[in-house]
Amino acid sequence: MKIIIDDKIPYIRDAVTKIAEQVIYVAGKDFTPELVRDADALIIRTRTHCNRELLAGSRVKFIATATIGYDHIDTDYCRQAGIEWTNAPGCNSGSVAQYIQSTLLLLQSMRLKNLSKLSIGIVGVGNVGSKVAKIAQELGIKVLLNDLPREEKEGSGNFSSLKRIAEECDIISFHVPLYRDGKYKTFHLADTDFFKSLRRKPIIINTSRGEVIKTEALLAAIDQELISDVVIDVWEHEPDINRDLLKKAFIGTPHIAGYSADGKANATRMSLEAICRFFNIEATYSINPPEPTSPIINTKSREDALLQIYNPLEDSERLKSNPELFETLRGDYPLRREANAYKLP
């Protein structure tokens, strides 16, 4: 079997040799029709667009994306071509929750926000949003949830409208998948009308997909002081991001909220397990991230310890200093472990 793999997918090289006879590693943007023509499977990230142009005439039978999102896969074409695919739902939910947790602690320490007096609207309450809700509640923040698909299935008792969130929340955090049309459309969910409906000058956080927020509308909202701060990890037109928005953001990072080593290992494991199931392969391998160099955190405050483990301002400063290195900062991201790898006070 021949598998072509995005060369930035970690912890995979030893394990995949138990599965495939031939493995080729290539940058995500460099997948070509010629390269994939005789491949049986692909393991990709968001930078590889799997569509007719790439896949037509190939023998590809299975695509695993080591990501939560899958809008870079033309699922309609894959269905027509008989190509199965899988994503990795929830793989990096703990990592994104860590990013949001550290962001909230920074808002407390640097913006002097009394978290126990704030409310947060969580738009999208799947694997990630659910963990963010739990973290916010632990910090004493009032939580409002918005999730139209879940509300339709479960009833409206636990959910709030986007209108109510816009009117009542001090922080609004987006965790939805990108749907460009249809019943649950999220493309430009936060547009000019949304920002004009805000009542409390909230902090806007986006770690979902860049296209969920209309960039021009967000910039106008900043200039008109409709919002008080913005935290952006995902951008329209990545890697050609809006430099003006980057300058104005409290925190602006290069799409790395989900980039903990724990999340990456989960995604790699889920991708290989999916390939083994599809091709009916029995394989024994282990995929574990490296241990942190200093697993014991010496500080009396749990909040300080969590920021020692991960402080998103460091990622933000790197991007603001070198915005042209967006892809490099993603591809060469340093080791980051989640809190459960450490001994906390």
Protein Blocks (a to p, Z undefined) as FASTA:
>chain_A
ZZdddfkbghklmmmmmmbmbdcdddfklgcfklmmmpcbdcddfklccdfklmgopabf
bdcdfbfblmlpcfklmmmnopacdddehklmmmmmmmmmmmmmmmmmmnopafklpccd
dehjafklmmmmmmmmmnopacddddfklmmmnopklpccfklmmmmpcbdcdfbdcdfb
djklcghkbafklmmmpcnlpadddfkbfklpcfklmmmmmmnopafbdcdfbdehiabd
cfklmmmpmbacehillmcfklmmmmmmmmmmmmmmmnopacdddddddddfblcccdfb
lklmmmmmpccklmmmmmmmmmmlmmmmmmmcccdddfklpccZZ
